Structures are given as C-alpha cells and as structure tokens.
Amino acid sequence: MHGAYHGEYKVPGGKLVVVDLDSENGVLRNVRVAGDFFLEPDEAILAIDGALEGAPADTDASGLAARIETALPPGTQMYGLTAEGVGIAVRRALAHATDWTDYDWQLVHEPPQSPALHMALDEVLTAEVAAGRRPPTLRVWEWGAPAVVIGSFQSLRNEVDAEAAERHGIQVVRRISGGGAMFVEPGNTITYSLSVPDALVQGLSFADSYAYLDDWVLGALGDMGVRAWYQPLNDIATDAGKIAGAAQKRLVAGEGAVLHHVTMAYDIDADKMTEVLRIGREKLSDKGTKSAKKRVDPLRRQTGLPREAVIERMIASFRGRYGLAEGRLTEDELRRAKELAESKFTTPQWTSRVP
C-alpha cells in the first residue's frame, strides 16, 4: 500500500469529516483532517493530525480513535465530530470508499406487490447492482397484502402463531437478511430498500454501516418534526419509542453490493400484532419495556401527516441530498423476480428452513 488517499465520512447525527493522507511503507504520512465540524481549542486539529501520523496503515478505526483521544489537549470539545468518526474516515480513505454523491441514484416506486415478490425483488435488484447492470437504487415498497416477514435465521414456529396468522389472512414470508420479525399491513407500513455498491460502505464495520445508511432518513424525519436517532444495531428510535427496524444482506457476485432495507411503523394494530407474533419476554428485557405494544410508536401520531405525504417527503429529502432519478423495474428484472418468488419465497422449503 503506497500513495495518496482521500476519504470522507459523515458522522451520524453530526458533521462531515474529510481525511487526506499518504501511505508509505505501511504507515500513515502527511495526514490532514478537515471538515465542517466544530472543535475547540484550535490546536486540537493539529493534535489529531499528529496522533495519526506514523500510525500503522492496518490500524482499525477503534485503534486510530484511541490514538486521537490520547493526544487531544485537556478540555477539548468536539461538536459534530468524534475520534471514532475520524478513524472511520481514515479507513474509508485507505479502502478507496465511494460517497453517496459519486453515483446516479435511481428511484423505483411501483404499484402494490405481493410480500413474496418484494422478497424476490430485493435479491434480484441487489444482484443487478453488484453486477453493474443497475445503478444504486432506492426502492419504496407498496404492500399488496398483510404479512409477517421473518429474518433469515429465525425459527418460524418460535416467531409466528400460525393459527392467528391464518385467522387474520396474514401471509408469512422469510427474507434473505437477518434480524427480527416485521408485522406489516399495507396502509400502516412504510418500507424501503437501498441496493448499493459495496464500495459505498468500504472502511465501515458492519454496525457502522447501519448508522451510515440510515443517516439520510433521520434527516428526513427531522424535517417532519420527528427527533429520531439510530439505536444499535438496527433500530430507529424516538423519545416515544421505536419507529423502524433495519436489516442488511451482503452479496458478493460481481463487484459486491449491500442490501439495506427498513420497515417503519406509520400506524399499527398492536392487538393484532401481539396475537400473530410470539414476542417473548427475553427479547423485551433489554428494551426497557414490558409490552411489545409500547415498543412501537407510529409515525402517523408523530408527524400528523398522511402516509403518502411521509413517503413523498422522504423521497424529496433523499433527492435533495444525493440526487434521485425516476426509474422502474425492467421487464427482465420483474420476470426473474416472479420466477424467484415462485421457486423460493413461496415454498415451504424456504419459509420453514428454520422450523
């Protein structure tokens, strides 16, 4: 590893950190940290540069942060900046990570589709991004039917009351990403997927990539008057409770791509949800609540806006940040997704693969 590197990282809920550096004989040289953050005293920026100078180029973000924290003058105040954020920016520089604005983003927002087809579309579109045949894509889902969507590794019988699901006409599908079960009703749920090149999250840990890919929607919610934050590993929370959960899947075909999808509660029938989902005490024990009903606080109450208006504002926020062209599914993508829905996502072999 030798040469000049440039990396950028927006600290979730904070400011942009920019790092330029050289790497010579396996160590960092000529490190220059900049950005639109606030830092006191002035000499702290020189201390940060000095702490990184000479660091082994394979030092992880936490190790770089520790060097910075040790070198900071007493009483240093950081606003919109963290030592960990600087470390991540360095790692992204060395990994030749890309930025959101390096891409021509495409929006896919189709009419309502079946739960199984949504599962298949996530897999197909992300594979297309990995292969370089599709640009990075924001897909906003419209649900054609109620569903419970379980994570790739969850036990079907442990998560879902099959009799209650059948009684309420709720289909159970399994997605390709991990994480927990989602209770979905068409008018009460907002779901979107990001299918992005692996290069966008280079230099980020798995956990950091969640915060990075969720940051735009926190800004969109803030514009609607909702103070929301990322809550590790995969929740979006507010003072009133959880409003969304995220999940990811990494595909390695071609150049590699990441699927990051989020389901948000616009409204919710909490009684029906607790009938259909087997939400155990152990799962709730680390959430600071005794009832699943109290864990979720819908966006309808927090924004006072119709569901369609919330979606429109989210899309407008993304477009304002990164640009977003109108797009659609190709005939080939839709054909392949329908085939995959039939051969995989509607089969007992897949849905019950963890009984």
N, C-alpha and C positions, 0 to 999 in steps of 0.2 A: 504494500500500500504506500503510494507516494503521489504527491501532487496537491493541488488546491481544491478545497471543498467549500460548499455553501449549503447551509441548512436553515430551515425556518420551522417554527412550532408555535402555535397559538395556545397559550396556557388556558385550559378550560375555565371559563368564567373570568379570564384575565386578559393579558395583552400578548402581542406578538414578540417573540424572541428570534433574533437573527444571528447566526454564527457564521463567520468566515474563518477558515484555518488552513494550514498546510499540515501534511503528514510526512515526516522524514524519518526513515529508519525505525519505523514502528512507534514514534512518539508524536504528540501534537506540538506544532510550532506556529508562531505568529497568529495566536488566537485573538479574535476581535469579536466581542459580543455587543450587540446593538438591539434597538427595538423601541416601541412606543410605550414602554413601561415607565414607572417612576421609581427612583432609587435614591436613598439618602444614606450617608453623605456621598458627595461626588466621587471621592476616591474609591468608593466601593466597586465601581465598574472596573477600575484598574486591578483591584484585588481579585475580582472574578477572572479577568484575563490571565493574571499571574498564576492563579490556582490551577488553571487548565494547561498552561504552558509546561511542556515536558511530560505530561501525563501519558501513560501507555495508551496507544490508539485502540486497544481492545478493552479498555475500562468501560464497564457498563454505566448506565445513567445514574444509578444509585451511588456508585463509586465516585463518579465525577461530582455529584451533588455533595458528597461528604468532603471532598477536597475544597469545594467552594465554601461550604459552611465553616470549615476550619479557618479559612483565610479572611473571612469578612471582618471588617473593623467592628469593635464593640458598638452596640446600639444601631447597627444597620437596619434600615426599614425598607422593605420591598413592597411595592404596590403593583399588582398585576403581574408579578414575577415570582418565580420560585427557583431555588437552586436545582431542584429536580427538573424543572422546565428547561433550564439551560443545558443540563445533562442530556435531556432528550433531544434538544436541538442539535447538539454535537453528534449524537448517534445518528440522527437523520441526515446530517451533512455527510458523514462517513459512508452511509448506506446509499447515497445518491437518491434520497427520497424525493418524490414529487410533491407538489402543492395542489390544492383544490383548483386554483386558477390556471393550472397548466393544462386543463382538459376542457373539451367542449361537451358539457353535460347535456343529457337528453332526459326529458320527462316522458314517462309512459303512464297514462291515466285512462284506463279502458273501462267500459261498462262492467256491471257486476259479473263475477265469475264464481264458479264452484270452489269450495275450500280445497279440494284435491288439485284442481287446476292451478290455484295460487301456489301450492307447494311445488308443483312441477315448473311453473314459470320462474320461480326463484332459482331453481337449479339450472334451467336452460339459459336464462339471461346472464347469470354469473359466469357460466361456462363460455358464453359468447364474448363477454368482456375479457376473460382470460385468454381467449384465442385471438383477440384483437379484431374481431368482426363486428363488435358493438362498442360504442363509446360508453364511458361511465354513465350509469343510469340511475335516476330516482324514479321508482315505480310506486305510485299511490294505488292502493288496493280498493276495490269496491266489492263487498261481500255479497254473493248471491244467495247465501243460506247461513243459518246459525251453525256454529261449530265449536268444538273444543280442539285446540291444536296442542298436542303434547310434544315435548322435546325429544330429540333423537334417542336419548338414553333412558327415558323414563319408563317405568312399569305401567302398562295400560291399566291393569286392574287396581293398582295402588293409587292411580291418579283420577280415575273416572268411575262414577257409578253408572254402569252400562244401562241399567233399567231406567234410571232417571233421565239419562240422555235420550233413550228411545222414546220415553213418555213425552218429552218436550220437543221431539223431532230434531235433535241435535246430532250432526254427524261428527265423528271423531276421526281426525287425521293426524299423522305424525310428520313432522318437518325434518329437514336434514341437519338443522343446527341443534345444539344442546339447549340447556335452560329448562324453565318450568312451563307448566300448562297455561294456556290462554283461553279464556271464555269469551266467545265472540257472538255478537248479534249485529246484523247488518247496519241498523240505524244508530247503534250505540258505540261503534268501534271505529277508530282511525288507525289504519295500518299502512306502513310504507317500507320499502326495501331500498337499500343502496347496494348496487353492484359496482365495485370499484377495483381498479388495478391494485395488485399487491404493493406496487411502488408507493402508493399514497400513504401506506401505514408502515413503510420501512423505518427501522430505528425505534419503533414503538413496541413496548411489551404488549402482550395480549390484553391485559387490563387497561393499559393506557389507550389502546386503540378504541375501546368502547367510549371513553370520555372524548376522544378526538372526533369520532364520527357522530357523536351526539351533540357536539357543541352548537352546531347551527340551529338545531331545533330548540335548544334552551334560549337562544336569542329570539327566535320566532315567538316562543311562549311569552318571553319578557315583553315583547311588543304588544302582546294581547293582555298585559297586566298580570300575568302569572309568574311569580317568582319561583323558578324551578332550578334544580341542580342535579348533577349526576351523583348517584349514590352507588358505590362499588358493590358488586361487579357490574350489574346490568339493569339497574333501576333508574328511572327519572322520578324525582320526588319533589314535593312541595311541603309547606308547613302543615297543610291539611291532610297529607297522605300521599301514597304512591299514585302516579297517574299513568305510568308507562313502564314497560319492560322491553329490553333488547336482547337479541341473540345473534351469534355470528357463526359462519362456516367458511373455512378457507379451502379454496380449490387450487390445485397445483398444475392443472393442464395448461399448456402454453406458457405464458409469462406469469401466470398465477393471478388470482383475483380473490376478493373478500366479499362475502355476502353479509350485510349488516341489516337486520330488519327489526322494526319497532312496532309494538302494538300499544295504542293509547286508549284509555277509557274515556270516551266522550260522555256516555251515560252508562248505567249498569243496573240490571235486575239482580240485586245482591242475593235475594232469597233463592232465585233460580240457580245462580252461580254456586251457592253453597250446597244445593241439592245435587248438582251434577258433578262438581269437583270434590274430591276427597282431600281437603286441605287439613293436614294434620297439625297437632299442637307443636311438634318439633320444628316444623317449618316456620311457625309463627313466633317461636320462642325468642329468636334474635331480631324480631321486627318491632319489638316494643308494643305489641298489641295482642289482645286475646281473641279477637274476632277478625275473620277474613273480610267481613263487611266494612270494617273500619280501616282496612289497609288501602283501599282504593277510593280516591276522591275524584269524581268525574270532571272532565273539562267543561261540560255544559254549565255546571254550577259555578266554576271558577272564572269562566270567560263571559258568560251571558250571551254567547253567540251561537247561531245555528251551526250544525256540524259542517255544512258545506262552506260556511264562512271561515271556520277554523282551518279547513284544508286549503282554501284559497289563500289565506294569509301565510300559511306555512310555505306553500309553493312560491308565493311572492317574495318571502324572506330569503329562500334559497336562491332564487333568481337574482335578487339584488346583491347577494354576496358573491356568487360564483358564476352567474350566467346560467341559463337553462333554456334550451330549445325544445319546442313541441316535437314529440316523436310518437311512434306507435310500434306495436308488435309487427314483425314481418310475418308473412304467410308461413315461412319455414319455421320460425320460432314457435308460432301458435300450433302448427301441426305437430312438431316434436313434443311440445308441452302436453298436448292432448294425448299423444301416444304414451308419454311417461306417466300421466295421471292414471291412465287405464292399466298400464303394465306394472306400476309400482305403488302409487299413492292411494289407490282404492283397494289394494289387495290385503287380505288378512296376513300374508307373509310379512309385509312391511309394517302395517299398523300394529300387529301383535308381536313384532320381532323381539321386544322385551315384554313378555306376557303380563 
